[in-house]
Amino acid sequence: MTRLLLNLVLMGIATLAIYWLITAFVPTMGTYAIPISLLLGITLGFFIYITIDNRIG
């Protein structure tokens, strides 16, 4: 897998995991679950990508 594809997969997994956590444990935030999970998932995925990239490069 290239690093770009790995980054996109990590962002997707992080987004789905955060979405599941929000809907499972804070159901009253149901209307805001998708934007919050997208923001946090992409941020977390990008952070992991930068961490991997700095160690490899």
N, C-alpha and C positions, 0 to 999 in steps of 0.2 A: 504494500500500500504506500502510496506517496504521502508525504507529510500533509499536503493540502486535503486529501481525502480523509486521512486520519483525523484532521482537525474538524472537518464537517461531521464525521461520525461522532466524535466526542461531543460536539455542540448539540447534536440531535439527541444523544443519550442523556446528556445533562438536562436538556430542556424537558424531555419526557419524564425524567426522574423528579425534577422540581415540580412539574405540573401534577404528577401523582401525589407528591407530598402535600401540596397545597389543597388539592381536592379531597384527600383522605383525612387530613387533620384539621383543616380550617375551611369547612364547607360554606361558611358565610361569605367567604371571599370568592365565590364561584364566578362572578362576572369579571373579576380582575385576574383570574388564575392564568389565563393565556398570555396577556401582556407581561405579567410579572415573571412567569416561567420563561418566556422568550428572552427577556432582558437578562435575567440571572443565568440562564442556561448558556446563552451566547457569550456572556462575560466570563463565566467559569470555563467554558470550552476554549476561549481565546487565551485565558490565563494559563491553562494546561498546555496549550500549543506553544506559547512563548517559553514556558519552562522547559519543554522537551527540546525546542529549537535551540535554546541557549546551551543546553548540555551537549547536544550533538555537534553543533557548530563550533 
